[in-house]
Amino acid sequence: MAGVVSPGRVRHRLYALAVAFQLSEGGNAWGIYRLSRDEDLWVFFAASGGQLSVMGDVTGTRAFIESAAQNFLRFNDADAPGLRCAATAEDGRDATTLTDRLSGAQLRRCRLRKRLAPMSLILPAVVLTLATAAGVYWHDTVQQQADRDKAMEASRSRVAPKNDKPALPARAPHPWASQPPVSVLLSNCWLTREPVFASVAGWRFTDGECVPEGLRLRFVATPGSTVEDFSRRARELLGHAAVFNLQEGGKNGDVFIPFRKYLAGEYTDEALPGAEAQLMRFISHLQRRNLDVKFTEVKPPAVAPGQEKNTPVQDWREFTFSVSSRLQPERLLQDFDAAGLRLTSVSITMSPQGQFGYTMKGSIYAQN
């Protein structure tokens, strides 16, 4: 999850704070907590319908976190029965307090397991090798010269056997661990596109696309509008320069707004269920909203006949998908556990009548 903490009462144990929030505050709550007393670093958690919300688990400055909380409340009635505020920024509660009220069983549920580092395996092997070598050397020095010469001559006459057994390939890194989670991407996308104007200097907004790097907006000229006017107003209103294809007459104007830099703690390498369970729950979530989806499996490269397989072992399966809907992605994925789900693109279109359409593209990963 986005934040981890090692409480004073349990040393060297880390906990997933989002899970601790749900266990501590329940399945219909939201809260803002401080991650650092020395820096302006906060985290926003939200749970709705008994599950963690994709619009929660966001870290950043206080201003950014309060905007994320307002974004969550836009899509959830703050006065709805059962939905409560566990903590606000004014309360100044530390995220470490989330584990204080948990029982031993609950702490085990949100405890993070440390992966065994390769160095922890290599170091004992090196020590053992050095100890063995020292013993052999000591044994050699106490032997008589004749015995050593005889052993050395015998060793020269022998040919060392070949080790035909190939080394086991390493495991490939998980691709979803280096991609922003759904909640982070959708939060950045919404906060960036929400203040965008439908028309700028007579140029009408037609479509846009959110990718992990930022938001691209496209405007088309209307009769009487000029590229000069749009270029000037786009910089004034959007804070970024517009790009035109002047050789084709300058009918379209594109503006790219980069997202903020992602924090290292926002990336997650969560455990995944098998393919059948993973696809079934995503399909069911879309079927409840009368939406269809098809998947295309991304197969690892095949090994050519006669070649040795030395590529890293892939312990996951990847399925790409595309879903189109009139429903905003933030609402569409609300209350869905997005473990193993990553979005590569969220496209937005607006018709001349002002109707919006959305298309999500991405991958869903499952255990192999």
N, C-alpha and C positions, 0 to 999 in steps of 0.2 A: 504494500500500500504506500501511500504518499509519505507517511511519517512512521517512525518507529521510536520506541522509548525503552530504556532499561531502568525500571523502578528501583528505588533504594533497597527495598526489602528483598529483592531477588537479583543477585548479581549475574552479570553476563547473560541475561535473557532478554530477548527483543520481542516486541509484540506488535501485531498489525493493529494500528490505532482505529482504523475504520471498523474492523470487526469488534474491537473493544467498545467503540461508541454504540454500535447496535445492541450489544449485550448489556451495556450499562443503561442506555436511555430508551431502549425499546425500538420497535419497528416503524414508528410514526413520529419522528422527531428530527430536528436540525439544530446545529450549534456551531459556534465559531470559537476556536481555542488558540492560545498563543503557543508557538513552538520554540521561541527563543526570547529571553529577557534582554539580550544584548542587541538583537537585530529586529528589524520590522518584518518578522516572519510568522505567518498565521496559517491555519488550516480550517477548512469548512467541511463538515460532515453532514450528510442527510440520509434519512431512511424513510421509505414510504411504502405502505402496503406490506410491511413485514420484511422488506428487502432493502439493501443499500441502493440508493439512487445513483444513476449514472451522472447526475448533475452535481453530486457531492464528491468528497475526497479530492479537494482542490487545495493547493498550497500557493502562497504568494504574499504580497504585501497586504496590509490591512485594507487599503482602498480596493485592491483587486478582489480580496476575499469577500468584502461586503457587497461588491457588485455581483459576485457569484451567488451569494445568498439571495439577493434581490431577484436574480434570474430564476433561481429555484422557486421562489414564492410567486413569481408571475405565473408559473404553471401549476402551482398547488395553492389551494385556498388556505391562507394563513389562519382563517377562523374556522376551518373545517374541524368537526369533532375528531378528537384523537391526535391531531397534528399539533405538536407543541414545540416551543423553543427551549432547548436545554441550556444554551449559553449564548450570549452576545459578545461582541468585541468589547463593549463597555465593562462587562463582567471581568475580563482579563484572566479567565481561567486557563491554567496550564493544561496542555494535552496529557501530561503525565497523570493527572487526576482521574482519567478515564479507567485506569486499571485498579484504582484503590478499592472500589466497591465490588469487584469481581470475585467469585469463589474460585477455589482451586481448579475445579473442572472447567470453569469458563476461561481462566487464564491459559489452561492447556489448549483450549480451542483456538485462541488467537495468538498463540506463541509461534514465532517464526523459527524454523529449523535451519541451522547454519549448514551450508554445503561443505563437504569435506574438500579442502583446498588441495590441489595437486602437490604443493610444497610439503604438506603434512605427511604425505606418503613418500616423497623423495628424500626428505631429510633423514628419517630413520634408516633408509636403505644406504644412504651415503655414509652414515656413522658406522653401520654394520660392515660395509665394505672396507672402510679405513681400519676398523678394528681387526678384521680378518687379515688385511695386508700387513699390519704391524706384527700380528702373531706369526705369519709366515716368515717375515723378515727376521724376527727374533730366533725362530727355529733354525733358519739358514745359518745365522752367525755362530751358533753353538755346535754346528756339525763340523766334522773334520773336512779339510780341503779336498781330500780324495773323494769323499762321498758327494760333495757339492759338484765337483767336476764331472763325476759320473752321471749325476742327475741332469746336469745342464746338457751334456752330450746326448743323453737319451731324449731330452725334450726337443733338441734341434732335429733329431732324426724323425720325430713324429710330425705329422701334418695335422694342424688343428682342424677338427671337424667343422663342417659348414653348418650354420644355423639356418636351415631352410624354412623354419616356421616364421611367417611374417608377423610383424608387430600389430597388435590390435589398433585399429584406427580410433582417433579421439572422437568424442561426441560433438556434433555441430552445435553452435550457440543458438538459442531460441530467438527467432526473428521478432516475436511480439515483445520481447524484453527491450528492444531498441526503438519501439514505436510508441507514440503517446497514447495512453488509454483513451477510450471513448469519451469518458466524462471530461477529460482535459481538452480534447479536440473540440467537442461540442460547446464547451464553455467559452473557449477562445473564439470560435466561429460566431456564436450568438452575440457576445459582447462587442465584436468588431462590426458585424453587419447590422445590428439593431438600430444604430443612429444614422444609417445610410439613407440618403434622400432618393425618392423615386424619380426625381428629375433635377438635373443640374444645368443651369444656363440654357434651358430648352432642350437638353439632351435627355432622352428617356432611358431609364435602367431597364435592361432586358434579361440579363442573366449574370450569375456569379458562381464562383466555385471556391470552397474551403478545402485546402490541402494542409498537411502538417506544417508547412512553412508560412502560410498566410492565406489571405482572402483576395481573389481576383474579381474585379467588378467590370462589367461591360455596359457601356451606354451607346445609343445610336442617335445620330443627328435627326432633328425634325426640321421641317421647312423654316428657313429664316435663321437657324442657329449656326454658329461658326465654331471652328476649331480653336480660334484664339480665345473666345469667350469661355468655352468649356475648359481649356487648359488653365486659364486663370482661376476660374471658380472652383475647379477640382482641387487645386492646390490650397485654396483658401478654406474650403469646407472639409476636405478629406485629409489634408496634410501631406499628400503625395502627388507626384507629377503624373500626368496622363500620357499614354503612349498611343500614337496614331500610325496608320499606314497611309502616309500622305500620297504615295505613288498611285494608290487606288482611289484617291479622292477624299480621304479623311472622313469616311462615313461612320466609322466605329472608333470609340475611344476606350482604352483599357486603363484601369488603375489597380495597382497591386499594393495591398496593405499588409506588411509582414506582422506575424504574431510575435509576442514576447518570447524571450529565450526560455526554453523548458528547464526546469530544475531537475537535478539528478534524482531526487527522491520521488519525482512524479512517474518515473518509469517503473513498471512492475513485471516480474517474471513469475506469474501465478501458475499453480498446478492446474492441469486440465483434465476433464473427463474424456472418455472414449468418444470416437466419432459418432456412433449411433446416438448416444445420449446428448452430445453437444448439438448435433444438427436437429434432433427432434425437439429440443426445448426452444431453439430459435425459430423453427418453422411454426411451432404451436403459438409462440408469441405473435408472429405475424398473422397467422390464421385467425386469431381472435379479433384482428382489425381488418379482416377480409382482404389480406394482401398475399400475393403469391411470390415465391422465390425459388430460384434454381441455382444449384451450386456446380462449380467446375473444379475438380481436384487438380492441384498442382503436383505433378509427379516429380520425384527427384530424378536427375539425369541417369539414364541407364548405362551400365558398364558394357563396353564393347567386347565382343567375343575374343578371348585370348588375353585380355588385359586384367591386371590385378586390381581389385577394388581397394583403393587406399584413400577414398574420400571420407570425411567425418561421418559418423553414424547419425542419421536423422531419426530422433525418437518422437516425432510428431507428424501429423498430417495437416495439410493446408487446403482449404476450400474457398475459392473466390465467389463473390455474389454481387448482385446489383438489385436494389429495391427502389421503386418509384412510388410516390404517394403525394397526396395533397396535404398530408399531416406533417407538421414540422418535425425534424429528426429528434429534437429534444423531447417532444411529446411521444413520438413513436417508440423511443427506447426507454421511456420512463418506466421505472419499476422492473426493468430487465437486468438480470445479473450478466454483465458484459465480460465475464471472465473468458479470455481467449478470443475476444472479438476486437478487431482493429479496423478503423475506417481510413481509407486512403483518399477519399474524395467525398464531399457533400456539395452537390450542384443545386443551384437555385435558379428558377426561371420565373419571369413575370410577364403575363400576356398583356396586350394593349388594354384589356378590360380590368387590369389590376389583380388578376388571379395568380396565385403562386403555386408552383410545383417543385417537388424536391426529389432528388435521386441520390441514394447512398450507395457507394461502392467500397468494398473492403474485403477482408479475409476473416474467416473464423478458423481457429486452430483447435486441434484435438490430439489427444494422446494416441500414439501409434501402438 
